[in-house]
Amino acid sequence: METWNSAEEVSLALEKAGYLSDDRIAQVVFLAGRLEKPILAEGPAGVGKTSLALSIAEATGRRLVRLQCYEGLDEAKALYEWNYHKQLLRLQSDEGKAWHEIEGDIFTEEFLLERPLLEAIRSEDPVVLLIDEVDRVEMETEALLLEVLDAFQVTVPELGTVVANHRPIVVLTSNNTRELSEALKRRCLFLHIDYPTVEREKQILAAGVPELSEAMADKIARTVRSIRKLAIRKAPSVSESLDWARTLLALGIEDIDSGVTKGTLEVLLKYRSDIEKAERELLDS
């Protein structure tokens, strides 16, 4: 990432890693490298936000460290915690000694359990840090992320301050289920990733399913696009579009009509209400 001299180079590198970016995505990734700022990729589920981080890691040759966010995620699961079971065994073996004699023995590297944030900071080699679905954590955990993103250093009271050997490339993803703080947004380059255009989805289908004909790729992309416009609970993701293409090939289907689409909607849609609505719309059209 640091060696890329233009957004065009970024686009080519990501394409080699299997990710078809557009000009806007390539420019944000390029600027993130130059400015050493995290990327906040926001958009609906299934549009390739996580895939972007994976592809950046592959394109740069960096290891990926992933923090999967969820409701209830706390400092112990995001940063570090102590191996209490192992500490208890040590205490039992040192039974009879005074606390000041054993305190220094149980709060050492041997008992430290690294979690993703600390792992990324302490890594001997440069890494890509993916903080996935950051909108799912509470404000207290978001404040912890701000501290890490500010200085890329962490203080472990028993061991001292740990400063990053190499500044990680950071990608945060959000499905926009809640509004993130202004403080977090200020620290990042914002990137909204939406569902691809028909032309871009055709390119994705051609790259992901090479045996697919150009005509079928066009029909799949246009059909999926029309389904996404419906007022449904969960629109088909890009990965589900690829799955549908593979399904149609496996069934030997060489053309798409309303009957074919209705007969395979379960590949694209995951809620019964969405399937029923799509079937009605297809019948009406």
Buried (B, 14 or more C-beta within 10 A) or exposed (E): BEEBEEBEBBBBBBBEBBBBBEEEBBBBBBBBBEEBBBBBBBBBBBBBBBBBBBBBBBBBEBBBBBBBBEEEBEBEBBBBBBBEEEBEEBBEEEEEEEEEEBEEBBBEEEBBEBBBBBBBBBBEEBBBBBBBBBBBBEEEBBEBBBBBBEEBEBEBEEEEEBEBBBBBBBBBBBBEEEEBEEEBBEBBBEBBBEBBEBEBBBBBBBEBBEEBEEEBBBBBBBBBBBBBEBEBEBBBBBBBBBBBBBBBBEEEBEEBEBEBBBEBBEBBBEEEEBBEBBBEBBEEE
